[in-house]
Amino acid sequence: MKESGEMYLETILIESKIHANVRAVDVAARLGVTRPSASRALSKLREEDCILVNESGYITFTPKGLEIAEKIYERHNVLTALLVRAGVDEETAASDACKIEHVISDKTFEAIKRSQKCRT
């Protein structure tokens, strides 16, 4: 899956933690994109069997989509915390984590998580 798809899934997950129902307009607002751009991206996620959109426009995850969203969200949180502990300010850490979370290998990420558990 492309980085943009992962970003949309992560955004849907974050929005679902805040609001009971998530719609395309909510996702567009959080990502700072136009509604037509969000609609195109969400349509692609439907085609890839990652989300469902009901007749009221509410978005829910398929098992596949939820797994990807949770994976990216975990990476974002772990990497942000790691960077903050290394002395990076919160805003920069979150921004950099957002870039890293899409390219880091599973093997490397798991090693980072293990090393962080040893420190706590």
C-alpha positions in Angstrom: 0.0 0.0 0.0 1.2 3.5 -0.8 2.0 6.0 1.9 -1.0 8.1 1.1 -3.3 5.2 1.7 -1.7 4.5 5.0 -2.1 8.2 6.0 -5.8 8.0 5.2 -6.2 4.8 7.3 -4.3 6.3 10.2 -6.4 9.4 10.0 -9.6 7.5 10.0 -8.4 5.6 13.1 -7.5 8.8 14.9 -10.9 10.4 14.0 -12.7 7.3 15.2 -11.1 7.7 18.6 -12.5 11.2 18.8 -15.9 10.8 17.1 -18.3 7.9 17.0 -18.9 8.3 13.3 -16.3 9.3 10.7 -17.1 10.8 7.3 -15.0 11.9 4.3 -15.4 15.5 5.3 -13.8 14.7 8.7 -10.9 13.0 7.1 -10.4 15.8 4.6 -10.4 18.4 7.3 -7.8 16.6 9.4 -5.5 16.0 6.5 -6.0 19.5 5.1 -7.1 18.2 1.7 -10.2 19.0 -0.5 -13.2 16.8 -0.1 -12.9 15.6 -3.7 -9.3 14.5 -3.0 -10.4 12.7 0.1 -13.3 11.0 -1.8 -10.9 9.7 -4.5 -8.5 8.3 -1.9 -11.3 6.8 0.1 -12.7 5.2 -3.0 -9.4 3.6 -3.6 -9.3 2.3 -0.1 -12.8 0.7 -0.6 -11.5 -0.9 -3.8 -8.5 -2.3 -1.8 -11.0 -3.8 0.8 -9.7 -1.5 3.6 -12.8 0.4 4.4 -16.6 0.3 4.0 -18.8 3.4 3.6 -22.5 3.0 4.5 -25.4 4.8 2.9 -25.1 7.7 5.4 -21.4 8.2 4.4 -20.0 6.8 7.6 -16.6 5.0 7.2 -15.7 1.8 9.0 -12.7 -0.5 8.7 -12.6 -3.9 7.2 -10.3 -6.3 9.2 -7.5 -5.6 6.7 -7.9 -1.9 6.9 -7.9 -1.9 10.7 -4.8 -4.0 10.8 -2.9 -1.5 8.6 -4.3 1.5 10.5 -3.3 0.2 13.9 0.2 -0.8 12.6 0.9 2.7 11.3 -0.6 4.4 14.4 1.6 2.3 16.6 4.7 3.1 14.6 3.8 6.8 14.8 3.5 6.8 18.5 6.6 4.7 19.2 8.8 6.6 16.9 7.5 10.0 18.2 8.2 8.9 21.8 11.7 7.7 20.8 12.6 11.0 19.1 11.2 13.0 22.0 13.4 10.9 24.4 16.3 11.6 22.1 15.8 15.4 22.7 13.7 16.3 19.6 10.9 18.7 20.3 7.4 17.2 20.2 6.2 18.9 16.9 9.4 18.0 15.0 9.3 14.4 16.5 5.7 13.9 15.4 6.4 15.3 11.9 9.6 13.1 11.4 7.8 10.0 12.8 5.1 10.5 10.2 7.7 10.3 7.5 9.6 7.4 9.0 6.6 5.2 9.9 5.9 4.5 6.2 9.3 3.4 5.2 10.8 1.6 8.2 11.0 -2.2 7.9 9.0 -4.4 10.2 12.3 -6.0 11.4 13.8 -2.6 12.3 10.6 -1.4 14.0 10.4 -4.5 16.1 14.0 -4.1 17.2 13.2 -0.4 18.2 10.2 -1.6 20.2 12.3 -4.2 22.0 15.0 -1.8 22.8 12.5 0.7 24.2 10.9 -1.9 26.4 14.4 -2.7 27.9 14.7 1.0 28.9 11.4 1.2 30.8 
